[in-house]
Amino acid sequence: MIAMSIELKRGPTAEEVEQMCTAAEEAARRCLLSTVSLKDITDLDVTVEAVGDKPLTLNVEVAIEVANTTRNLDSVVDEATNHAFSAAEAKARELSLCEDTLA
């Protein structure tokens, strides 16, 4: 499991947290399915957990099992996790939750 903190200017509502988690999960799944054929996947689990509110910490866990392969999926899982965090941050910005870091 990998965690990321997002610095927010205010605590998010439960609905906003859910939107960020959903965006993260969907992004991870899209990334995985763009790399690994659905017919080859025997098990796929993407879990996004939000902890706290300011800062909000997102824990993302991606687990995938693929039939009949010797392929190392670590880089695919890492990429999916990065996509999840990027999507969550983008959603937080869309919801005007993030601190303005521009000068």
C-alpha positions as CSV (number, residue, x, y, z in Angstrom):
1,M,0.0,0.0,0.0
2,I,1.2,3.5,-0.9
3,A,0.1,6.7,0.7
4,M,-0.1,10.3,-0.4
5,S,-1.1,13.4,1.5
6,I,-2.9,16.2,-0.2
7,E,-2.6,19.7,1.4
8,L,-6.1,21.1,1.5
9,K,-7.3,24.6,2.3
10,R,-10.3,23.2,4.1
11,G,-11.6,19.8,5.3
12,P,-13.5,18.0,2.6
13,T,-17.1,16.8,2.9
14,A,-17.8,13.1,2.9
15,E,-19.1,13.5,-0.6
16,E,-15.9,15.2,-1.8
17,V,-13.8,12.4,-0.2
18,E,-15.9,9.9,-2.0
19,Q,-15.5,11.7,-5.3
20,M,-11.7,11.7,-4.9
21,C,-11.6,8.1,-3.9
22,T,-13.8,7.1,-6.9
23,A,-11.6,9.1,-9.3
24,A,-8.5,7.4,-8.0
25,E,-10.0,3.9,-8.2
26,E,-11.3,4.5,-11.8
27,A,-8.0,5.9,-12.9
28,A,-6.1,2.9,-11.5
29,R,-8.5,0.4,-13.2
30,R,-8.3,2.3,-16.6
31,C,-4.5,2.2,-16.4
32,L,-4.3,-1.5,-15.6
33,L,-6.9,-2.4,-18.3
34,S,-5.0,-0.3,-20.9
35,T,-1.9,-2.5,-20.2
36,V,-3.2,-5.9,-19.3
37,S,-5.9,-7.7,-21.3
38,L,-9.1,-8.2,-19.4
39,K,-9.3,-11.8,-20.5
40,D,-5.9,-12.5,-18.8
41,I,-6.9,-11.0,-15.5
42,T,-8.0,-13.6,-12.9
43,D,-8.2,-11.2,-10.0
44,L,-8.1,-7.5,-9.7
45,D,-8.6,-5.4,-6.5
46,V,-8.1,-1.6,-6.2
47,T,-8.7,-0.2,-2.8
48,V,-8.6,3.5,-2.0
49,E,-8.9,4.6,1.6
50,A,-9.1,8.2,2.9
51,V,-7.7,9.0,6.3
52,G,-8.0,12.4,8.1
53,D,-9.2,15.6,6.5
54,K,-6.5,18.3,6.6
55,P,-4.1,16.9,5.5
56,L,-6.1,14.2,3.8
57,T,-4.1,11.0,3.3
58,L,-5.1,8.6,0.6
59,N,-3.9,5.0,0.8
60,V,-4.0,3.1,-2.5
61,E,-3.6,-0.6,-2.8
62,V,-3.6,-2.3,-6.2
63,A,-3.5,-6.1,-6.5
64,I,-3.7,-8.0,-9.8
65,E,-3.3,-11.6,-10.7
66,V,-2.9,-12.6,-14.4
67,A,-3.2,-16.1,-15.7
68,N,-0.4,-17.9,-17.5
69,T,2.3,-15.2,-17.4
70,T,5.8,-14.8,-16.1
71,R,5.5,-11.0,-16.7
72,N,6.6,-8.9,-13.8
73,L,3.6,-6.6,-13.0
74,D,5.3,-4.4,-10.4
75,S,5.8,-1.6,-12.9
76,V,2.2,-1.8,-14.1
77,V,1.0,-1.7,-10.5
78,D,3.2,1.3,-9.8
79,E,2.0,3.1,-12.8
80,A,-1.7,2.4,-11.9
81,T,-1.0,3.7,-8.4
82,N,0.5,6.9,-9.7
83,H,-2.5,7.4,-12.0
84,A,-4.7,7.0,-9.0
85,F,-2.9,9.6,-7.0
86,S,-2.9,12.0,-9.9
87,A,-6.6,11.6,-10.5
88,A,-7.4,12.2,-6.8
89,E,-5.3,15.3,-6.8
90,A,-7.0,16.5,-10.0
91,K,-10.4,15.9,-8.5
92,A,-9.4,17.8,-5.3
93,R,-8.3,20.8,-7.5
94,E,-11.5,20.5,-9.5
95,L,-13.4,20.7,-6.2
96,S,-11.3,23.8,-5.2
97,L,-10.0,21.9,-2.2
98,C,-6.2,22.3,-2.8
99,E,-4.0,25.0,-1.5
100,D,-2.9,27.4,-4.3
101,T,0.8,26.6,-4.9
102,L,1.2,29.0,-7.8
103,A,3.1,32.2,-7.2
